[in-house]
């Protein structure tokens, strides 16, 4: 067993040994102690240095407006490639021809399709005008029939009036003859009585009898005449009904023909509109054989190759980069940092390929960074799990390099509140977010607005 009991322990005093004393009194150990103490004091002092909180992000160079970004040109109709007019790297202006394609659908093979369709449109327009003239003629015919019916009815009413007057006249003649008959009978009776008394000769009685018979015969004739006048009145009334029915039939037929012509005219008008629509469609399709540049720019890449290749509608032809664009940077921040970013916030950016020295906590000591401002914040999370922020150049800061190309990598930091270094270390150790902070200048500008 080991002899480690308290009674056997021996205390060693360093001062009794000269070797230990000589080693402890060496001067460089004192200098080392001073350096360590000074470094500790420096570290403690650094903990109280100011540190600018920031939000870091990474992204790429893009354009500020959607129509300034690289775009792909597509064809609107199916066809076969016949001729290329550009090559990769060419500069094209808006409206310049990029590609010519020919027709592949049999419905449009006719080279005179547009001219023939135009002739059909003109023919249908002439038919439409003809039906219009027919409608006008039938309207005039209906008006003429209505006028003629009115005249015929007036004529028939006049006949009725004449018949009434004639009946009245015949009635008066009949009454006169009846009076003459009474007088003739009275004279005959008187002559007969006087003849019996011998005061009148028999010849006188015979004359009176003859006049009586003539009066009786004439009254029958006058009765027949009165009845004939009444029949004429009835016939005149019947004529009115006949005229009304006859011209109603004629006018109805004319109106029916008119409506039939109108229906055909409307149908022809619909056909004209359809043919005009086809004519415009054919004309527009004829212009789609030449695929043109939607805007000025450079041809980045031809997505098709060869001659005689058949393509469908909506096939990508070439990719064009617009010549003039407003540059911007799209960067992505973590969801925990999104509430700290707002529109108008200042951002420091550095680009891949440009020399830089970056101290995120001391932006004044950084070199090779460029200023920007937040112009848009996407409210939906991106597939990479972060939120997209669009940054444009800050007009009050240095200009961005002209040599930047779309798609180049970019890193960004959003400057927040200035805090001591010890606080920033404590915040990161505890996983707390940076302090919510807005620039006072931004607040003042918003209040003024």
C-alpha positions in Angstrom: 0.0 0.0 0.0 1.0 3.6 -0.7 2.3 5.6 2.3 0.0 8.7 1.9 -1.1 9.3 5.4 -1.0 12.8 6.7 1.8 12.0 9.1 4.2 11.2 6.3 3.5 14.4 4.1 6.4 16.7 3.7 5.9 20.5 2.9 8.3 22.0 0.3 9.1 25.7 0.6 10.1 27.2 -2.8 12.3 29.8 -1.2 14.7 27.2 0.2 15.7 26.1 -3.3 17.9 28.4 -5.4 16.9 26.8 -8.7 13.3 27.5 -8.2 14.0 31.0 -7.1 16.2 31.7 -10.1 13.6 30.5 -12.6 10.7 32.5 -11.0 12.8 35.7 -11.1 13.4 35.6 -14.9 12.3 39.1 -16.5 10.4 37.7 -19.6 7.8 36.0 -17.3 7.0 39.5 -15.9 6.6 40.8 -19.4 4.3 37.9 -20.3 2.1 38.5 -17.4 1.9 42.2 -18.3 0.9 41.2 -21.9 -1.7 38.8 -20.7 -3.2 41.4 -18.3 -3.1 44.1 -21.0 -4.8 41.7 -23.5 -7.5 41.0 -21.0 -8.0 44.7 -20.4 -8.2 45.2 -24.2 -10.8 42.5 -24.6 -12.9 43.9 -21.8 -12.6 47.4 -23.5 -13.7 45.8 -26.8 -16.8 44.5 -25.2 -17.9 48.1 -24.8 -17.1 49.2 -28.3 -20.1 50.1 -30.5 -21.4 47.4 -32.9 -24.0 48.0 -35.6 -26.6 45.2 -35.7 -27.3 43.9 -39.2 -29.3 41.4 -41.2 -27.4 39.4 -43.8 -28.8 38.1 -47.0 -27.7 36.5 -50.2 -29.1 36.7 -53.7 -28.4 37.8 -57.3 -28.4 40.8 -59.6 -31.7 41.3 -61.4 -33.7 44.2 -62.9 -36.1 46.6 -61.2 -38.9 46.3 -63.7 -40.3 43.0 -65.0 -40.1 44.0 -68.6 -36.4 44.7 -68.3 -35.5 41.1 -67.4 -34.4 38.5 -69.9 -37.4 37.2 -71.8 -38.1 34.3 -74.1 -39.8 35.0 -77.5 -42.5 32.4 -78.4 -44.4 31.8 -81.6 -48.1 32.3 -81.7 -49.0 29.7 -84.4 -47.7 26.3 -85.4 -45.4 26.2 -88.4 -42.2 25.0 -90.0 -38.9 26.9 -89.7 -37.9 28.4 -93.1 -35.3 31.1 -92.4 -33.3 32.6 -89.5 -32.5 36.3 -89.6 -30.4 36.6 -86.4 -27.7 34.8 -84.6 -26.6 34.6 -81.0 -25.1 37.9 -79.7 -26.9 40.1 -82.3 -28.5 43.3 -81.3 -32.1 43.6 -82.5 -34.5 46.6 -82.4 -38.1 46.3 -81.5 -40.0 44.9 -84.5 -36.9 43.3 -86.2 -37.6 39.9 -87.8 -36.0 37.0 -85.9 -37.5 34.0 -87.7 -39.8 33.1 -90.6 -42.0 30.1 -90.5 -44.4 28.6 -93.1 -47.9 27.2 -92.7 -48.5 23.6 -91.7 -52.3 23.5 -91.3 -54.2 22.6 -94.4 -57.0 25.1 -93.7 -54.5 27.9 -94.5 -52.6 26.5 -97.5 -54.5 28.6 -100.0 -52.1 31.5 -101.1 -55.2 33.6 -102.0 -57.0 32.9 -98.8 -57.2 36.5 -97.7 -58.3 37.8 -101.2 -61.0 35.2 -101.5 -62.2 35.9 -98.0 -62.4 39.6 -98.9 -64.5 38.8 -102.0 -66.8 36.7 -99.9 -67.2 39.6 -97.5 -68.0 42.0 -100.3 -70.5 39.6 -101.9 -72.3 39.2 -98.5 -72.3 43.0 -98.1 -74.0 43.4 -101.5 -76.5 40.7 -100.5 -77.1 42.6 -97.3 -77.7 45.8 -99.2 -80.1 44.0 -101.6 -82.2 42.7 -98.8 -82.2 46.2 -97.4 -83.6 47.6 -100.6 -86.2 44.8 -100.7 -87.3 45.7 -97.2 -87.6 49.4 -98.3 -89.7 48.3 -101.4 -92.0 46.2 -99.2 -92.4 49.1 -96.8 -93.4 51.4 -99.7 -95.8 48.7 -101.0 -97.4 48.4 -97.6 -97.8 52.2 -97.4 -99.3 52.2 -101.0 -101.7 49.4 -100.1 -102.7 51.3 -96.9 -103.4 54.5 -98.9 -105.3 52.6 -101.6 -107.4 50.9 -98.9 -108.2 54.3 -97.4 -109.4 55.6 -100.8 -111.4 52.5 -101.4 -113.1 52.8 -98.0 -113.8 56.4 -98.7 -115.4 55.5 -102.0 -117.5 52.8 -100.4 -118.6 55.2 -97.7 -119.6 57.7 -100.4 -121.7 55.0 -102.0 -123.4 54.4 -98.7 -124.2 58.0 -98.4 -125.5 58.0 -102.0 -127.6 55.0 -101.2 -129.0 56.7 -98.1 -129.9 59.8 -100.2 -131.4 57.7 -102.9 -133.5 55.7 -100.4 -134.7 59.0 -99.0 -135.5 60.3 -102.4 -137.3 57.1 -103.4 -139.2 57.2 -100.1 -140.3 60.8 -100.8 -141.4 59.8 -104.4 -143.3 56.9 -102.9 -145.1 59.1 -100.5 -146.0 61.5 -103.4 -147.3 58.6 -105.5 -149.4 57.4 -102.5 -150.8 60.9 -102.3 -151.6 60.9 -106.0 -153.2 57.4 -105.5 -155.5 58.8 -102.8 -156.4 61.8 -104.9 -157.1 59.5 -107.9 -159.3 57.2 -105.8 -161.1 60.2 -104.4 -161.7 61.6 -107.9 -162.8 58.2 -109.1 -165.3 57.8 -106.3 -166.6 61.3 -106.8 -167.0 60.8 -110.6 -168.8 57.5 -110.0 -171.2 59.1 -107.5 -171.9 62.0 -109.9 -172.4 59.5 -112.8 -175.0 57.7 -110.8 -176.8 60.9 -110.2 -176.5 61.7 -113.9 -174.3 64.7 -113.3 -171.1 63.2 -114.9 -170.9 61.3 -118.1 -169.5 57.7 -118.2 -166.4 58.8 -120.2 -165.4 61.0 -117.3 -165.7 58.0 -114.9 -163.6 55.9 -117.3 -160.9 58.6 -117.4 -160.8 58.7 -113.6 -160.7 54.9 -113.4 -157.7 55.0 -115.8 -155.8 57.5 -113.7 -156.5 55.4 -110.6 -155.1 52.3 -112.2 -152.0 54.3 -113.4 -151.4 55.5 -109.9 -151.8 52.0 -108.5 -149.3 50.7 -111.1 -146.8 53.5 -110.5 -146.8 53.0 -106.7 -145.7 49.4 -107.2 -142.9 50.5 -109.5 -141.9 53.1 -106.9 -141.9 50.4 -104.2 -139.6 48.3 -106.3 -137.3 51.3 -106.8 -137.2 51.9 -103.1 -136.3 48.3 -102.4 -133.6 48.5 -105.1 -132.1 51.5 -103.3 -132.1 49.7 -100.0 -130.3 46.7 -101.7 -127.7 49.1 -103.0 -127.1 50.4 -99.4 -126.6 46.8 -98.3 -124.3 46.2 -101.2 -122.2 49.3 -100.3 -121.9 48.1 -96.7 -120.8 44.6 -97.9 -118.3 46.3 -100.2 -116.7 48.0 -97.2 -116.2 44.6 -95.4 -114.8 43.1 -98.6 -112.4 46.0 -99.1 -111.3 45.8 -95.5 -110.7 42.0 -95.7 -109.0 42.2 -99.2 -106.5 44.9 -98.2 -105.9 43.4 -94.8 -104.7 40.3 -96.6 -102.6 42.2 -99.1 -101.0 44.3 -96.3 -100.4 41.2 -94.1 -98.7 39.4 -97.0 -96.6 42.5 -97.7 -95.6 42.8 -94.0 -94.8 39.0 -93.9 -92.6 39.4 -96.9 -91.0 42.4 -95.3 -90.2 40.5 -92.0 -88.9 37.6 -94.0 -86.6 40.0 -95.9 -85.5 41.5 -92.5 -84.8 38.1 -91.1 -82.7 37.2 -94.1 -81.0 40.6 -93.9 -80.1 40.1 -90.2 -78.8 36.6 -91.0 -76.7 38.0 -93.9 -75.4 40.7 -91.5 -74.3 38.0 -89.1 -72.6 36.1 -91.9 -70.9 39.4 -93.0 -69.6 39.9 -89.4 -68.4 36.3 -89.3 -66.6 36.6 -92.6 -65.1 40.0 -91.6 -63.8 38.3 -88.4 -62.3 35.5 -90.5 -60.8 38.0 -92.8 -59.1 39.9 -89.9 -58.0 36.6 -88.3 -56.4 35.5 -91.6 -54.7 38.9 -92.0 -53.3 38.7 -88.5 -52.2 35.1 -89.0 -50.5 36.1 -92.2 -48.4 38.5 -90.2 -47.5 35.9 -87.6 -45.3 34.0 -90.0 -42.6 36.5 -89.2 -41.6 36.3 -85.5 -40.3 39.8 -84.4 -38.5 41.1 -81.4 -40.9 42.5 -78.8 -38.3 45.0 -77.6 -34.8 46.1 -78.3 -32.0 44.0 -76.9 -29.4 41.3 -77.5 -30.1 37.7 -78.5 -28.6 35.7 -75.7 -29.5 32.2 -76.9 -31.3 30.5 -79.8 -33.5 27.8 -78.4 -34.2 26.1 -81.7 -31.9 25.0 -84.5 -32.0 24.0 -88.2 -34.3 24.6 -91.1 -37.5 22.6 -91.7 -38.2 21.9 -88.1 -41.9 21.8 -87.2 -42.8 23.7 -84.0 -46.1 24.0 -82.1 -47.8 27.1 -80.7 -46.1 28.7 -77.8 -42.7 27.2 -78.5 -39.7 29.1 -77.1 -37.6 30.6 -80.0 -34.9 32.8 -78.6 -34.0 34.5 -75.3 -33.5 38.3 -75.5 -31.8 40.5 -72.9 -33.2 44.1 -73.1 -30.6 46.7 -74.0 -31.7 49.3 -71.4 -32.7 48.3 -67.9 -32.7 49.5 -64.3 -30.5 47.2 -62.2 -31.6 45.8 -58.8 -30.7 43.0 -56.4 -33.0 40.3 -55.1 -31.8 39.1 -51.8 -33.3 36.6 -49.3 -33.6 37.1 -45.6 -34.5 34.6 -42.8 -38.1 34.7 -41.5 -37.0 35.8 -38.1 -35.4 38.9 -39.7 -38.4 39.8 -41.9 -40.2 42.1 -39.4 -37.0 44.2 -39.2 -37.0 45.0 -42.9 -39.2 47.7 -44.3 -39.5 49.7 -47.5 -36.9 52.4 -47.8 -34.5 50.7 -45.4 -30.8 51.2 -46.3 -28.9 48.1 -47.4 -25.1 47.6 -48.1 -24.3 45.3 -50.9 -21.2 43.7 -52.4 -21.0 41.8 -55.6 -19.1 38.7 -56.7 -16.0 39.5 -58.6 -15.5 43.0 -57.0 -12.8 43.4 -54.4 -14.1 44.2 -50.9 -13.3 44.2 -47.3 -16.4 43.8 -45.2 -16.8 44.4 -41.4 -20.5 43.8 -40.8 -20.5 45.4 -37.4 -18.4 48.4 -38.5 -19.7 49.5 -41.9 -17.5 52.6 -41.8 -14.4 50.4 -42.1 -15.8 48.3 -45.0 -14.5 48.7 -48.5 -16.1 47.6 -51.8 -19.7 47.8 -50.7 -22.5 49.8 -52.4 -25.6 51.5 -51.0 -29.1 50.4 -51.8 -32.7 50.9 -50.6 -35.5 48.3 -50.2 -38.2 48.8 -52.7 -40.3 45.7 -52.4 -40.8 42.9 -49.9 -42.4 39.6 -50.8 -45.1 38.5 -48.4 -44.9 34.8 -49.4 -42.0 32.5 -48.4 -39.8 31.3 -51.2 -39.0 27.7 -51.9 -35.6 28.1 -50.2 -37.4 28.9 -46.9 -36.6 32.6 -46.9 -38.3 35.8 -47.9 -37.4 37.7 -51.1 -36.5 41.4 -50.8 -35.9 43.6 -53.8 -33.2 46.3 -53.5 -32.5 49.2 -55.9 -29.5 51.6 -56.0 -29.5 54.4 -53.4 -29.3 57.7 -55.2 -27.5 59.3 -52.2 -24.8 56.7 -52.2 -22.0 55.6 -54.6 -23.1 54.4 -58.0 -23.2 50.7 -58.7 -20.7 49.3 -61.2 -21.8 49.5 -64.9 -20.2 46.1 -65.6 -22.7 44.2 -63.5 -24.4 41.4 -65.4 -27.9 40.0 -64.7 -27.6 36.9 -62.5 -24.3 37.8 -60.8 -24.1 36.8 -57.1 -24.6 39.5 -54.4 -24.4 39.6 -50.7 -26.3 42.2 -48.6 -26.5 43.5 -45.0 -29.2 45.7 -43.6 -27.9 48.1 -41.0 -29.9 48.4 -37.8 -29.3 49.8 -34.4 -25.8 50.4 -32.9 -25.3 48.5 -29.6 -22.3 47.5 -27.5 -20.3 44.4 -28.5 -21.1 42.6 -25.2 -24.8 43.1 -25.9 -24.5 41.6 -29.4 -22.6 38.6 -28.1 -25.2 38.1 -25.4 -28.0 38.4 -27.9 -26.5 35.8 -30.2 -25.8 33.4 -27.4 -29.5 33.6 -26.4 -30.8 33.5 -30.0 -32.6 36.8 -29.7 -33.4 38.8 -32.9 -31.8 42.2 -33.5 -33.6 45.3 -32.1 -36.5 46.6 -34.1 -35.3 49.9 -35.5 -36.3 52.4 -38.2 -34.3 55.3 -39.4 -35.5 58.6 -38.1 -35.1 60.2 -41.5 -37.5 57.6 -42.9 -40.1 58.4 -40.2 -39.8 62.1 -40.8 -40.2 61.7 -44.5 -43.3 59.6 -44.0 -44.8 62.1 -41.6 -44.2 64.9 -44.1 -46.0 62.9 -46.8 
